[in-house]
Amino acid sequence: MPSRLRKLLQVSSLIFSPSEALIVTPRASKAVLSHPTLHLSRERRLPAPVLRHAAADKTSSEPSSGERGDDDEMVELKLPRGFGPAVGRISTRSWLGKVLAAHVRDQRSALEQTASLFQPWTWGKDHQQHAMSTPAAVPVTTNAVEWLQGVWEGEGKVFKSDGSVAKEYTEVLSIQPTAKAGVFGWTSRTTNKHEGNPMHTETGFMRLVDAAGGSSLAAVPVDLSLSHPFGLSEVEVGKVTSEGVLSLSTTGVEGIVRSPLASGKRTTSLRREFIRAEGGDLSYRVWMGTTEKEPYLHLEARLHKTTAA
């Protein structure tokens, strides 16, 4: 085999990123093969017909400026992985230039590009449209939380770890859709039932994670992110169904973030359960665990909807 052809075949084994032009012209091969940062691999190869065409059409692959029109688009020939300046240019009017230009624009995966090496009838075709036509993700359905949306008002109780009632409160809970599909604003404000002073506020977002293809009765994964005014934030994960059940709980230590400036007992776990009760009311329970106590029933309330979402 002639030495020049062997060098050209070596060039075909270079790895290139999709944003770089392939180096295949005889004029560029000598500079490439002698470059100290040359990277060779058998993982991706330029089809042999491209090399044969490049060798046979040396003059047509790089026409002079006088032969090119002013509007003739050019593709730069670069060293592997973009090392150093461009070693030449080639017109996109030539067959080889079209192949290189299509390669630069190719947005397909590495697997798809590799498969096309064995499909010579696809060389030079623009695959950009292929990448842009990938179907979009199925939009999240909100059927499962329609029963939960709106403004709720009612009364509840705060329990001690021994089961006795510590306080009674009134509550306004707002669960409203936001501009982003599948995300709902969540705000709860409680007031001491007997004294009338504010007790607690928590605010955040509930997010439907994935409801693609689910029926109206299917359980939909959901997470709830809430911030509290005493230096604590929580993320609970669970499921919601259109049948009227929302169950959530923290998962390990990463579910609760505590400010280094926070004081008092340290919360270690939280679990919530909301149920659509008889008559369309909303009842819920909250269990809490601390460094001092195992999880126990902390809150219990029953609310009625005053305003639909």
Phi and psi in degrees as GROMACS dihedral restraints (atoms count N, CA, C in turn):
[ dihedral_restraints ]
;  ai    aj    ak    al  type     phi  dphi    fc
    3     4     5     6     1   -56.5    20    10
    4     5     6     7     1   145.3    20    10
    6     7     8     9     1   -62.6    20    10
    7     8     9    10     1   -35.2    20    10
    9    10    11    12     1   -64.2    20    10
   10    11    12    13     1   -39.6    20    10
   12    13    14    15     1   -68.0    20    10
   13    14    15    16     1   -37.5    20    10
   15    16    17    18     1   -61.4    20    10
   16    17    18    19     1   -41.0    20    10
   18    19    20    21     1   -64.1    20    10
   19    20    21    22     1   -39.9    20    10
   21    22    23    24     1   -64.7    20    10
   22    23    24    25     1   -37.6    20    10
   24    25    26    27     1   -67.0    20    10
   25    26    27    28     1   -33.8    20    10
   27    28    29    30     1   -63.3    20    10
   28    29    30    31     1   -39.4    20    10
   30    31    32    33     1   -60.3    20    10
   31    32    33    34     1   -32.3    20    10
   33    34    35    36     1   -66.0    20    10
   34    35    36    37     1   -15.7    20    10
   36    37    38    39     1   -94.0    20    10
   37    38    39    40     1     7.4    20    10
   39    40    41    42     1   -71.8    20    10
   40    41    42    43     1   146.2    20    10
   42    43    44    45     1   -95.0    20    10
   43    44    45    46     1   133.0    20    10
   45    46    47    48     1  -129.3    20    10
   46    47    48    49     1   146.2    20    10
   48    49    50    51     1   -79.6    20    10
   49    50    51    52     1   156.8    20    10
   51    52    53    54     1   -60.8    20    10
   52    53    54    55     1   -16.9    20    10
   54    55    56    57     1   -91.7    20    10
   55    56    57    58     1     5.3    20    10
   57    58    59    60     1  -118.2    20    10
   58    59    60    61     1   147.8    20    10
   60    61    62    63     1   -78.8    20    10
   61    62    63    64     1   147.5    20    10
   63    64    65    66     1   -78.1    20    10
   64    65    66    67     1   143.9    20    10
   66    67    68    69     1   -99.3    20    10
   67    68    69    70     1   106.2    20    10
   69    70    71    72     1  -134.9    20    10
   70    71    72    73     1   -10.2    20    10
   72    73    74    75     1   -75.4    20    10
   73    74    75    76     1   146.3    20    10
   75    76    77    78     1   -56.4    20    10
   76    77    78    79     1   -35.1    20    10
   78    79    80    81     1   -64.7    20    10
   79    80    81    82     1   -36.1    20    10
   81    82    83    84     1   -86.2    20    10
   82    83    84    85     1   -20.1    20    10
   84    85    86    87     1   -62.5    20    10
   85    86    87    88     1   -38.4    20    10
   87    88    89    90     1   -64.3    20    10
   88    89    90    91     1   -44.6    20    10
   90    91    92    93     1   -65.2    20    10
   91    92    93    94     1   -37.1    20    10
   93    94    95    96     1   -68.7    20    10
   94    95    96    97     1   -46.3    20    10
   96    97    98    99     1   -67.1    20    10
   97    98    99   100     1   -25.4    20    10
   99   100   101   102     1   -93.8    20    10
  100   101   102   103     1    -0.9    20    10
  102   103   104   105     1   -74.2    20    10
  103   104   105   106     1   133.4    20    10
  105   106   107   108     1   -68.0    20    10
  106   107   108   109     1   -17.8    20    10
  108   109   110   111     1  -102.6    20    10
  109   110   111   112     1    21.0    20    10
  111   112   113   114     1   -62.7    20    10
  112   113   114   115     1   134.4    20    10
  114   115   116   117     1  -116.4    20    10
  115   116   117   118     1   123.8    20    10
  117   118   119   120     1  -110.8    20    10
  118   119   120   121     1   144.9    20    10
  120   121   122   123     1  -158.8    20    10
  121   122   123   124     1   154.5    20    10
  123   124   125   126     1   -99.8    20    10
  124   125   126   127     1     6.5    20    10
  126   127   128   129     1   -75.1    20    10
  127   128   129   130     1   -27.5    20    10
  129   130   131   132     1  -145.6    20    10
  130   131   132   133     1   125.7    20    10
  132   133   134   135     1  -127.8    20    10
  133   134   135   136     1   147.4    20    10
  135   136   137   138     1   -80.0    20    10
  136   137   138   139     1   132.4    20    10
  138   139   140   141     1   -54.8    20    10
  139   140   141   142     1   140.4    20    10
  141   142   143   144     1   -57.6    20    10
  142   143   144   145     1   -36.5    20    10
  144   145   146   147     1   -58.2    20    10
  145   146   147   148     1   -30.8    20    10
  147   148   149   150     1   -65.1    20    10
  148   149   150   151     1   -40.5    20    10
  150   151   152   153     1   -66.3    20    10
  151   152   153   154     1   -42.4    20    10
  153   154   155   156     1   -63.6    20    10
  154   155   156   157     1   -40.1    20    10
  156   157   158   159     1   -66.8    20    10
  157   158   159   160     1   -38.2    20    10
  159   160   161   162     1   -64.0    20    10
  160   161   162   163     1   -41.4    20    10
  162   163   164   165     1   -69.2    20    10
  163   164   165   166     1   -35.6    20    10
  165   166   167   168     1   -80.1    20    10
  166   167   168   169     1   -21.6    20    10
  168   169   170   171     1  -120.9    20    10
  169   170   171   172     1    50.4    20    10
  171   172   173   174     1   -59.2    20    10
  172   173   174   175     1   -42.6    20    10
  174   175   176   177     1   -77.5    20    10
  175   176   177   178     1   -35.7    20    10
  177   178   179   180     1   -75.1    20    10
  178   179   180   181     1   -22.9    20    10
  180   181   182   183     1   -71.9    20    10
  181   182   183   184     1   -25.8    20    10
  183   184   185   186     1  -133.4    20    10
  184   185   186   187     1    76.6    20    10
  186   187   188   189     1   -67.4    20    10
  187   188   189   190     1   154.4    20    10
  189   190   191   192     1   -71.7    20    10
  190   191   192   193     1   165.6    20    10
  192   193   194   195     1   -63.5    20    10
  193   194   195   196     1   -28.2    20    10
  195   196   197   198     1   -71.0    20    10
  196   197   198   199     1   -30.4    20    10
  198   199   200   201     1   -80.7    20    10
  199   200   201   202     1   -23.1    20    10
  201   202   203   204     1   -88.2    20    10
  202   203   204   205     1   146.6    20    10
  204   205   206   207     1   -79.9    20    10
  205   206   207   208     1   165.5    20    10
  207   208   209   210     1   -64.8    20    10
  208   209   210   211     1   -27.3    20    10
  210   211   212   213     1   -94.4    20    10
  211   212   213   214     1     9.3    20    10
  213   214   215   216     1   -72.8    20    10
  214   215   216   217     1   115.0    20    10
  216   217   218   219     1   -77.1    20    10
  217   218   219   220     1   141.9    20    10
  219   220   221   222     1  -118.5    20    10
  220   221   222   223     1   151.0    20    10
  222   223   224   225     1  -115.0    20    10
  223   224   225   226     1   127.9    20    10
  225   226   227   228     1   -78.3    20    10
  226   227   228   229     1   142.7    20    10
  228   229   230   231     1  -101.5    20    10
  229   230   231   232     1   120.1    20    10
  231   232   233   234     1  -120.7    20    10
  232   233   234   235     1   160.1    20    10
  234   235   236   237     1   -69.7    20    10
  235   236   237   238     1   164.1    20    10
  237   238   239   240     1   -53.5    20    10
  238   239   240   241     1   136.2    20    10
  240   241   242   243     1    59.7    20    10
  241   242   243   244     1    19.5    20    10
  243   244   245   246     1    79.3    20    10
  244   245   246   247     1    16.3    20    10
  246   247   248   249     1   -68.0    20    10
  247   248   249   250     1   132.0    20    10
  249   250   251   252     1    73.4    20    10
  250   251   252   253     1   177.5    20    10
  252   253   254   255     1   -75.5    20    10
  253   254   255   256     1   169.5    20    10
  255   256   257   258     1   -63.6    20    10
  256   257   258   259     1   140.2    20    10
  258   259   260   261     1   -98.8    20    10
  259   260   261   262     1     0.5    20    10
  261   262   263   264     1   169.3    20    10
  262   263   264   265     1   175.2    20    10
  264   265   266   267     1  -137.3    20    10
  265   266   267   268     1   157.2    20    10
  267   268   269   270     1  -140.9    20    10
  268   269   270   271     1   142.4    20    10
  270   271   272   273     1   -73.4    20    10
  271   272   273   274     1   139.6    20    10
  273   274   275   276     1   -75.7    20    10
  274   275   276   277     1    -4.1    20    10
  276   277   278   279     1   -76.3    20    10
  277   278   279   280     1   -24.7    20    10
  279   280   281   282     1   -78.5    20    10
  280   281   282   283     1   160.6    20    10
  282   283   284   285     1   -60.6    20    10
  283   284   285   286     1   -45.4    20    10
  285   286   287   288     1   -65.7    20    10
  286   287   288   289     1   -39.3    20    10
  288   289   290   291     1   -62.2    20    10
  289   290   291   292     1   -37.8    20    10
  291   292   293   294     1   -64.5    20    10
  292   293   294   295     1   -40.2    20    10
  294   295   296   297     1   -62.3    20    10
  295   296   297   298     1   -46.2    20    10
  297   298   299   300     1   -66.0    20    10
  298   299   300   301     1   -41.5    20    10
  300   301   302   303     1   -63.9    20    10
  301   302   303   304     1   -39.5    20    10
  303   304   305   306     1   -65.9    20    10
  304   305   306   307     1   -35.3    20    10
  306   307   308   309     1   -64.6    20    10
  307   308   309   310     1   -40.3    20    10
  309   310   311   312     1   -63.5    20    10
  310   311   312   313     1   -38.1    20    10
  312   313   314   315     1   -83.2    20    10
  313   314   315   316     1   -10.8    20    10
  315   316   317   318     1   -63.3    20    10
  316   317   318   319     1   121.5    20    10
  318   319   320   321     1  -110.7    20    10
  319   320   321   322     1    12.7    20    10
  321   322   323   324     1   -75.2    20    10
  322   323   324   325     1   170.8    20    10
  324   325   326   327     1   -70.8    20    10
  325   326   327   328     1   164.0    20    10
  327   328   329   330     1   -60.9    20    10
  328   329   330   331     1   -35.6    20    10
  330   331   332   333     1   -64.8    20    10
  331   332   333   334     1   -43.3    20    10
  333   334   335   336     1   -67.1    20    10
  334   335   336   337     1   -38.8    20    10
  336   337   338   339     1   -66.6    20    10
  337   338   339   340     1   -38.7    20    10
  339   340   341   342     1   -64.1    20    10
  340   341   342   343     1   -41.7    20    10
  342   343   344   345     1   -62.6    20    10
  343   344   345   346     1   -33.9    20    10
  345   346   347   348     1   -69.6    20    10
  346   347   348   349     1   -16.9    20    10
  348   349   350   351     1   -62.9    20    10
  349   350   351   352     1   -25.4    20    10
  351   352   353   354     1   -98.3    20    10
  352   353   354   355     1    13.7    20    10
  354   355   356   357     1  -128.0    20    10
  355   356   357   358     1    75.3    20    10
  357   358   359   360     1   -58.5    20    10
  358   359   360   361     1   -22.5    20    10
  360   361   362   363     1   -70.3    20    10
  361   362   363   364     1   -10.7    20    10
  363   364   365   366     1   -97.4    20    10
  364   365   366   367     1    -8.1    20    10
  366   367   368   369     1   -63.9    20    10
  367   368   369   370     1   133.6    20    10
  369   370   371   372     1    88.7    20    10
  370   371   372   373     1    -8.5    20    10
  372   373   374   375     1   -81.7    20    10
  373   374   375   376     1   146.9    20    10
  375   376   377   378     1   -83.7    20    10
  376   377   378   379     1   115.8    20    10
  378   379   380   381     1   -98.5    20    10
  379   380   381   382     1    10.8    20    10
  381   382   383   384     1   -64.0    20    10
  382   383   384   385     1   -39.2    20    10
  384   385   386   387     1   -64.4    20    10
  385   386   387   388     1   -32.9    20    10
  387   388   389   390     1   -60.3    20    10
  388   389   390   391     1   -44.2    20    10
  390   391   392   393     1   -69.2    20    10
  391   392   393   394     1   -36.0    20    10
  393   394   395   396     1   -76.8    20    10
  394   395   396   397     1   -17.0    20    10
  396   397   398   399     1   -92.0    20    10
  397   398   399   400     1     8.0    20    10
  399   400   401   402     1   -61.7    20    10
  400   401   402   403     1   129.5    20    10
  402   403   404   405     1   -58.6    20    10
  403   404   405   406     1   141.0    20    10
  405   406   407   408     1   -72.9    20    10
  406   407   408   409     1   159.5    20    10
  408   409   410   411     1   -62.9    20    10
  409   410   411   412     1   146.9    20    10
  411   412   413   414     1   -64.3    20    10
  412   413   414   415     1   127.5    20    10
  414   415   416   417     1   -63.5    20    10
  415   416   417   418     1   147.7    20    10
  417   418   419   420     1   -70.7    20    10
  418   419   420   421     1   132.9    20    10
  420   421   422   423     1   -88.4    20    10
  421   422   423   424     1   145.6    20    10
  423   424   425   426     1  -108.9    20    10
  424   425   426   427     1    13.3    20    10
  426   427   428   429     1   -56.7    20    10
  427   428   429   430     1   -37.9    20    10
  429   430   431   432     1   -68.5    20    10
  430   431   432   433     1   -16.9    20    10
  432   433   434   435     1  -118.2    20    10
  433   434   435   436     1    10.7    20    10
  435   436   437   438     1   -59.8    20    10
  436   437   438   439     1   -37.1    20    10
  438   439   440   441     1   -67.9    20    10
  439   440   441   442     1   -21.8    20    10
  441   442   443   444     1   -93.5    20    10
  442   443   444   445     1   -21.6    20    10
  444   445   446   447     1   -70.8    20    10
  445   446   447   448     1   145.3    20    10
  447   448   449   450     1   129.4    20    10
  448   449   450   451     1  -167.9    20    10
  450   451   452   453     1  -111.1    20    10
  451   452   453   454     1   128.4    20    10
  453   454   455   456     1  -117.4    20    10
  454   455   456   457     1   141.7    20    10
  456   457   458   459     1  -135.0    20    10
  457   458   459   460     1   146.1    20    10
  459   460   461   462     1   175.9    20    10
  460   461   462   463     1  -158.1    20    10
  462   463   464   465     1  -128.4    20    10
  463   464   465   466     1   154.6    20    10
  465   466   467   468     1  -151.1    20    10
  466   467   468   469     1   179.9    20    10
  468   469   470   471     1  -133.4    20    10
  469   470   471   472     1   147.3    20    10
  471   472   473   474     1  -105.5    20    10
  472   473   474   475     1   127.7    20    10
  474   475   476   477     1  -107.4    20    10
  475   476   477   478     1   147.9    20    10
  477   478   479   480     1   -82.9    20    10
  478   479   480   481     1   169.7    20    10
  480   481   482   483     1   -65.6    20    10
  481   482   483   484     1   -20.3    20    10
  483   484   485   486     1   -88.3    20    10
  484   485   486   487     1     1.3    20    10
  486   487   488   489     1    95.5    20    10
  487   488   489   490     1    -7.0    20    10
  489   490   491   492     1   -80.2    20    10
  490   491   492   493     1   155.1    20    10
  492   493   494   495     1   -81.6    20    10
  493   494   495   496     1   126.0    20    10
  495   496   497   498     1   -92.0    20    10
  496   497   498   499     1   -43.0    20    10
  498   499   500   501     1  -151.7    20    10
  499   500   501   502     1   162.0    20    10
  501   502   503   504     1  -120.1    20    10
  502   503   504   505     1   145.6    20    10
  504   505   506   507     1  -142.0    20    10
  505   506   507   508     1   161.1    20    10
  507   508   509   510     1  -106.4    20    10
  508   509   510   511     1   152.8    20    10
  510   511   512   513     1  -140.3    20    10
  511   512   513   514     1   146.5    20    10
  513   514   515   516     1  -122.1    20    10
  514   515   516   517     1   116.3    20    10
  516   517   518   519     1  -114.6    20    10
  517   518   519   520     1   123.8    20    10
  519   520   521   522     1  -115.6    20    10
  520   521   522   523     1   124.4    20    10
  522   523   524   525     1  -126.2    20    10
  523   524   525   526     1   104.4    20    10
  525   526   527   528     1  -127.0    20    10
  526   527   528   529     1   142.6    20    10
  528   529   530   531     1   -66.1    20    10
  529   530   531   532     1   149.4    20    10
  531   532   533   534     1  -107.5    20    10
  532   533   534   535     1  -175.8    20    10
  534   535   536   537     1   -67.4    20    10
  535   536   537   538     1   -20.8    20    10
  537   538   539   540     1   -95.3    20    10
  538   539   540   541     1   127.2    20    10
  540   541   542   543     1   -59.5    20    10
  541   542   543   544     1   134.5    20    10
  543   544   545   546     1    83.2    20    10
  544   545   546   547     1     3.2    20    10
  546   547   548   549     1  -118.8    20    10
  547   548   549   550     1   132.7    20    10
  549   550   551   552     1  -127.1    20    10
  550   551   552   553     1   134.6    20    10
  552   553   554   555     1   -73.3    20    10
  553   554   555   556     1   141.4    20    10
  555   556   557   558     1  -132.2    20    10
  556   557   558   559     1   120.0    20    10
  558   559   560   561     1  -138.7    20    10
  559   560   561   562     1   130.4    20    10
  561   562   563   564     1  -127.4    20    10
  562   563   564   565     1   132.1    20    10
  564   565   566   567     1  -129.9    20    10
  565   566   567   568     1   129.8    20    10
  567   568   569   570     1  -119.1    20    10
  568   569   570   571     1   150.7    20    10
  570   571   572   573     1  -133.1    20    10
  571   572   573   574     1   141.0    20    10
  573   574   575   576     1   -59.3    20    10
  574   575   576   577     1   125.2    20    10
  576   577   578   579     1   -62.9    20    10
  577   578   579   580     1   -36.0    20    10
  579   580   581   582     1   -97.7    20    10
  580   581   582   583     1   -34.8    20    10
  582   583   584   585     1   -96.0    20    10
  583   584   585   586     1   -22.0    20    10
  585   586   587   588     1    82.3    20    10
  586   587   588   589     1     2.3    20    10
  588   589   590   591     1   -89.3    20    10
  589   590   591   592     1   148.6    20    10
  591   592   593   594     1   -59.3    20    10
  592   593   594   595     1   143.6    20    10
  594   595   596   597     1  -112.6    20    10
  595   596   597   598     1   -58.0    20    10
  597   598   599   600     1  -150.1    20    10
  598   599   600   601     1   148.4    20    10
  600   601   602   603     1  -135.6    20    10
  601   602   603   604     1   136.2    20    10
  603   604   605   606     1  -137.6    20    10
  604   605   606   607     1   139.9    20    10
  606   607   608   609     1  -143.7    20    10
  607   608   609   610     1   149.4    20    10
  609   610   611   612     1   172.2    20    10
  610   611   612   613     1  -145.4    20    10
  612   613   614   615     1  -139.9    20    10
  613   614   615   616     1   144.4    20    10
  615   616   617   618     1  -108.8    20    10
  616   617   618   619     1   134.0    20    10
  618   619   620   621     1  -127.6    20    10
  619   620   621   622     1   125.0    20    10
  621   622   623   624     1   -79.3    20    10
  622   623   624   625     1   116.6    20    10
  624   625   626   627     1   -79.1    20    10
  625   626   627   628     1   -44.2    20    10
  627   628   629   630     1  -160.2    20    10
  628   629   630   631     1   114.1    20    10
  630   631   632   633     1  -123.7    20    10
  631   632   633   634     1    21.1    20    10
  633   634   635   636     1   -62.9    20    10
  634   635   636   637     1   123.7    20    10
  636   637   638   639     1    76.0    20    10
  637   638   639   640     1     0.2    20    10
  639   640   641   642     1   -79.2    20    10
  640   641   642   643     1   148.8    20    10
  642   643   644   645     1   -78.2    20    10
  643   644   645   646     1   171.9    20    10
  645   646   647   648     1   -65.8    20    10
  646   647   648   649     1   -18.9    20    10
  648   649   650   651     1  -101.7    20    10
  649   650   651   652     1    -2.5    20    10
  651   652   653   654     1   -72.2    20    10
  652   653   654   655     1   147.9    20    10
  654   655   656   657     1   -74.7    20    10
  655   656   657   658     1   129.9    20    10
  657   658   659   660     1  -108.7    20    10
  658   659   660   661     1   127.1    20    10
  660   661   662   663     1   -61.1    20    10
  661   662   663   664     1   140.4    20    10
  663   664   665   666     1  -148.8    20    10
  664   665   666   667     1   149.7    20    10
  666   667   668   669     1  -129.9    20    10
  667   668   669   670     1   152.3    20    10
  669   670   671   672     1  -126.9    20    10
  670   671   672   673     1   119.9    20    10
  672   673   674   675     1  -111.6    20    10
  673   674   675   676     1   119.9    20    10
  675   676   677   678     1  -130.3    20    10
  676   677   678   679     1   145.8    20    10
  678   679   680   681     1  -115.1    20    10
  679   680   681   682     1   143.0    20    10
  681   682   683   684     1  -117.7    20    10
  682   683   684   685     1   151.5    20    10
  684   685   686   687     1   -75.6    20    10
  685   686   687   688     1    -1.3    20    10
  687   688   689   690     1  -105.2    20    10
  688   689   690   691     1    24.0    20    10
  690   691   692   693     1    86.5    20    10
  691   692   693   694     1    33.2    20    10
  693   694   695   696     1  -136.0    20    10
  694   695   696   697     1   138.9    20    10
  696   697   698   699     1  -127.3    20    10
  697   698   699   700     1   147.1    20    10
  699   700   701   702     1  -134.6    20    10
  700   701   702   703     1   152.1    20    10
  702   703   704   705     1  -130.8    20    10
  703   704   705   706     1   117.5    20    10
  705   706   707   708     1  -111.3    20    10
  706   707   708   709     1   145.6    20    10
  708   709   710   711     1  -123.9    20    10
  709   710   711   712     1   140.9    20    10
  711   712   713   714     1  -173.6    20    10
  712   713   714   715     1  -146.7    20    10
  714   715   716   717     1  -142.1    20    10
  715   716   717   718     1   153.3    20    10
  717   718   719   720     1  -131.7    20    10
  718   719   720   721     1   144.3    20    10
  720   721   722   723     1  -129.1    20    10
  721   722   723   724     1   156.3    20    10
  723   724   725   726     1   -72.5    20    10
  724   725   726   727     1    -9.9    20    10
  726   727   728   729     1   -74.1    20    10
  727   728   729   730     1   -12.8    20    10
  729   730   731   732     1   107.2    20    10
  730   731   732   733     1    39.1    20    10
  732   733   734   735     1  -135.2    20    10
  733   734   735   736     1   128.9    20    10
  735   736   737   738     1  -127.9    20    10
  736   737   738   739     1   115.7    20    10
  738   739   740   741     1  -121.7    20    10
  739   740   741   742     1   133.0    20    10
  741   742   743   744     1  -141.4    20    10
  742   743   744   745     1   151.7    20    10
  744   745   746   747     1  -159.7    20    10
  745   746   747   748     1   153.5    20    10
  747   748   749   750     1   -73.6    20    10
  748   749   750   751     1   153.1    20    10
  750   751   752   753     1  -119.1    20    10
  751   752   753   754     1    96.5    20    10
  753   754   755   756     1    73.0    20    10
  754   755   756   757     1  -170.3    20    10
  756   757   758   759     1   -68.5    20    10
  757   758   759   760     1   -24.0    20    10
  759   760   761   762     1   -72.5    20    10
  760   761   762   763     1   -11.1    20    10
  762   763   764   765     1   -78.3    20    10
  763   764   765   766     1   -13.5    20    10
  765   766   767   768     1  -131.6    20    10
  766   767   768   769     1   126.9    20    10
  768   769   770   771     1  -115.8    20    10
  769   770   771   772     1   125.9    20    10
  771   772   773   774     1  -116.7    20    10
  772   773   774   775     1   133.1    20    10
  774   775   776   777     1   -66.6    20    10
  775   776   777   778     1   141.3    20    10
  777   778   779   780     1   -64.4    20    10
  778   779   780   781     1   -14.1    20    10
  780   781   782   783     1   -94.2    20    10
  781   782   783   784     1    -4.6    20    10
  783   784   785   786     1   -70.5    20    10
  784   785   786   787     1   149.7    20    10
  786   787   788   789     1  -125.1    20    10
  787   788   789   790     1   175.1    20    10
  789   790   791   792     1    87.5    20    10
  790   791   792   793     1  -171.2    20    10
  792   793   794   795     1   -64.7    20    10
  793   794   795   796     1   150.6    20    10
  795   796   797   798     1   -98.0    20    10
  796   797   798   799     1   120.5    20    10
  798   799   800   801     1   -77.0    20    10
  799   800   801   802     1   133.2    20    10
  801   802   803   804     1  -112.9    20    10
  802   803   804   805     1   -21.7    20    10
  804   805   806   807     1  -158.1    20    10
  805   806   807   808     1   152.4    20    10
  807   808   809   810     1  -141.3    20    10
  808   809   810   811     1   142.0    20    10
  810   811   812   813     1  -142.2    20    10
  811   812   813   814     1   134.2    20    10
  813   814   815   816     1  -126.0    20    10
  814   815   816   817     1   145.6    20    10
  816   817   818   819     1  -139.9    20    10
  817   818   819   820     1   118.7    20    10
  819   820   821   822     1  -110.9    20    10
  820   821   822   823     1   136.2    20    10
  822   823   824   825     1  -135.2    20    10
  823   824   825   826     1   136.3    20    10
  825   826   827   828     1   -76.2    20    10
  826   827   828   829     1   111.0    20    10
  828   829   830   831     1   -88.2    20    10
  829   830   831   832     1   177.7    20    10
  831   832   833   834     1   -60.2    20    10
  832   833   834   835     1   137.8    20    10
  834   835   836   837     1    83.0    20    10
  835   836   837   838     1     5.2    20    10
  837   838   839   840     1    86.5    20    10
  838   839   840   841     1     4.9    20    10
  840   841   842   843     1   -71.7    20    10
  841   842   843   844     1   165.6    20    10
  843   844   845   846     1  -116.1    20    10
  844   845   846   847     1   119.8    20    10
  846   847   848   849     1  -114.0    20    10
  847   848   849   850     1   145.6    20    10
  849   850   851   852     1  -146.1    20    10
  850   851   852   853     1   160.0    20    10
  852   853   854   855     1  -135.9    20    10
  853   854   855   856     1   146.6    20    10
  855   856   857   858     1  -129.0    20    10
  856   857   858   859     1   125.8    20    10
  858   859   860   861     1  -105.4    20    10
  859   860   861   862     1   141.7    20    10
  861   862   863   864     1  -134.6    20    10
  862   863   864   865     1   138.7    20    10
  864   865   866   867     1  -117.5    20    10
  865   866   867   868     1   145.5    20    10
  867   868   869   870     1  -130.5    20    10
  868   869   870   871     1   175.7    20    10
  870   871   872   873     1   -66.6    20    10
  871   872   873   874     1   -17.7    20    10
  873   874   875   876     1  -100.7    20    10
  874   875   876   877     1   -24.7    20    10
  876   877   878   879     1  -132.2    20    10
  877   878   879   880     1   146.0    20    10
  879   880   881   882     1   -69.5    20    10
  880   881   882   883     1   160.2    20    10
  882   883   884   885     1   -53.7    20    10
  883   884   885   886     1   132.3    20    10
  885   886   887   888     1  -140.5    20    10
  886   887   888   889     1   163.2    20    10
  888   889   890   891     1   -67.0    20    10
  889   890   891   892     1   117.8    20    10
  891   892   893   894     1  -104.3    20    10
  892   893   894   895     1   -42.0    20    10
  894   895   896   897     1  -134.7    20    10
  895   896   897   898     1   149.6    20    10
  897   898   899   900     1  -150.1    20    10
  898   899   900   901     1   132.5    20    10
  900   901   902   903     1  -152.5    20    10
  901   902   903   904     1   161.0    20    10
  903   904   905   906     1  -134.7    20    10
  904   905   906   907     1   126.0    20    10
  906   907   908   909     1  -123.7    20    10
  907   908   909   910     1   156.9    20    10
  909   910   911   912     1  -123.9    20    10
  910   911   912   913     1   148.4    20    10
  912   913   914   915     1   -78.2    20    10
  913   914   915   916     1   127.9    20    10
  915   916   917   918     1  -104.7    20    10
  916   917   918   919     1   -28.6    20    10
  918   919   920   921     1  -141.3    20    10
  919   920   921   922     1   128.5    20    10
  921   922   923   924     1   -77.1    20    10
  922   923   924   925     1   158.9    20    10
